[in-house]
Amino acid sequence: IGDRWGRRVAVNISIVGMLIGTVGQGCLPVGGPDSLWISDVSMVVLAVLRFVQGLSAAGEIVTITSYLTEVCSHRMMCRGIALIAVTVNLGFLAAKAVAFTTEAVFGAEAVDQWAWRIPFIIAIFPGLVAVVGRRRLPESNMYLEAQKAQAASNQEATVMSKVKAAIAGHWPSMLIGMCGVCAFAVLQYSCFVWTQSFLAAHKMAPGDRMWVGLIARMLQTVLALPLGYIADLVGVGTIMLVGPLATVIAAVPLWSIILHNPTSLVAVGWAFGVGCGTLGLLVATLPYFFVVELFPTDVRNTAVGISYNLGFAIFGGLSPVMAEVLLSASPMGPGFLWMAGGLVTFLSVIVAIHCQRNGMISMTHVRKTPYFGTSTFADDKTGKLNKKDSYANPQSSESDSSTSEYTSTDSTSMA
């Protein structure tokens, strides 16, 4: 949808889908002993709503990333993308706060019976704010230019043609994008989600588990923009190498501390809250930009949607199960799983560099530099950087060949 009908259309559809899927779950009826058919129907509707919610969430992250990349000033592009990480972590924090408050006010029994609906239903308020706000979003200039070029060349512009073009023309980049989110996906689901279950099973107090989770999320929230600033100086490629490498080095020691001190707030707070939170910051803030940069405008939404979501489905979806299996095989198994996730992402960046040097792919379709180790800022008027970096693709990036002078409206839309 984003490549065929525009980023603006896609982001509006995704937020409406999220709103319907979330609020709808809180409104489902429950049948009594004499009307079990109502419960059966509700289960079917629940499955449909969860599907809509998941589909919309997958489309949301892809389209928002593409949109921000295309409208954000080149001078502060990584900071713009870092806003996604900020809002994702704020979402997790808000969800914890609402769940905790609901149980504290109504009690665990009421939550089991009916109060579980409250978090779903009150989601209508931030959802409506987003729906109203997005109605005013301007379309991406880069997308409009790509559409004009496509119309001038009389190229086919159906949905299936976009999918075929993305797979046939960019499958190496799609594989790299899938592996590029591996560390992010593994830490997200086997570290920040599964480890909470591990701590609960090993009798860590619920309040302590909440605190260590809050520390990890707050650290990622507060430091995401500063990390984006650093990436705007040294390049996203540098962060994409440093973060996974740090995960390879630190994953097993951090898990060892958690394993041997599962009830200690101090030990787990430092290892999980600070240690794993720092790794999450490094590997989860900028993969969005890394993946988006791999693809040209005309197939960006499609290619990113496939590669990013497949990577998360495979590596993230299976990681909690893998953590359980590896834990039963070896006490250090989950730590090695985290380390493996970091290694896959690190190697994917190395492979991408090799492929680019051999002319197989382009790693940069929007902002050519800085990528690795270049500290030159972009020109404020043109959005282009003054200095070429030694890893730059000899082919021109889109930012060199297209009009990149974004208006103040574009900068405002990033906010």
Salt bridges, closest charged atoms under 4 A:
ASP3 OD1 - ARG7 NH1 2.71
GLU60 OE2 - ARG134 NH2 2.45
GLU70 OE2 - ARG7 NH2 2.66
GLU70 OE2 - ARG300 NH1 2.70
ASP232 OD2 - ARG79 NE 2.82
ASP232 OD1 - ARG367 NH1 2.86
ASP380 OD1 - ARG75 NE 3.38
GLU398 OE2 - ARG300 NH2 3.56
ASP400 OD2 - LYS368 NZ 3.89
ASP400 OD1 - LYS388 NZ 3.86
